[in-house]
Amino acid sequence: MRILVLSDIHANLEALETALAAAPEYDLVWNLGDLVGYGASPNEVVNLSRKLGTFFVRGNHDKACSGVSSLEGFNPIAAAAAMWTMHQLTPENLEWLRALPRGPVKPREVEGALCVHGSPLDEDEYLIQLRDAVQPLSQSQVPVIFFGHTHIQGGFATDKKEWVTIRPTYDGDEKSERLEMQLLPRAHYLINPGSIGQPRDGDPRSAFALFDSNKSTITFYRVPYNIKAAQQKIHAADLPARLAQRLAEGH
C-alpha cells in the first residue's frame, strides 16, 4: 500500500496544492497534524485535507487554534496567528479540529506503523536531535513511527547497535526532487516527512513523503511552490510579517 504522509501544513494552501499536484499515485493519506496556524488559509486547508482522507493526528497548533489548549508556551507571533485563526475558522471546521485524535494513533490498514505529531511518548515533544529519539526508539514496538512537529525532514533509526540521524541531501532548492530510502528489516525508524507549509531545515520547498508498505520504502520529496502568493495572503490578513518572511528562508 502506498501512503502519502503529510505534516505541518500550517494553513499554507499554495504549498499544499502544489505538493499534491507533484505527489505520485497513492492509496491513502496520513496527516500528522498542525493543519492550521501561521498561514492565511485555514479554512481552505482544512476543507481540502478533509477531502483527502480520514486519518489525522492532532498537532499543538490545531489544539491552540481550536481552544483545546491554551496559548501558554507560544511565542507572541505564534499566539497572534493562533488567535487570528480561531476567529477565521468556520464553526464546522472549529469543531472538527477540536475532535482530532491525540497521538500516537495506529493506522488500521497497515501493520507495523504508528503516527504521532511530536513524539510517541509526548504529543508535544520535539524530536530534533538523536538524543531526543533514543528513548522513543528504544521503547518502540513497531518498525516505523511517523512524526512531525519539528518541520525538519528526515528522522532517526537504530538496529540497537548503531544509532543514526537521517537527513536527506538534495541538489538545490529550485526544482522538484525526491530521495528513496529502503527500510531495513531489523531496524526501527522515526520518520518525519517534513513540513508542507513552513519548512525549517534550510530548504524553503514544500516537504512530504511516500511510504510504500509493500516495498518497505520511504521516499522523501521536496517541491518548490509559489511562496510569494502565500506571503501576500499573510500580509493581506495583517498577520505578523515574520510569518511571511520565514517562508522564503526555510527557517
Order of alpha helices (4+ residues) and beta strands (2+ residues): beta-alpha-beta-alpha-beta-alpha-alpha-alpha-beta-alpha-beta-beta-beta-beta-beta-beta-beta-alpha-alpha
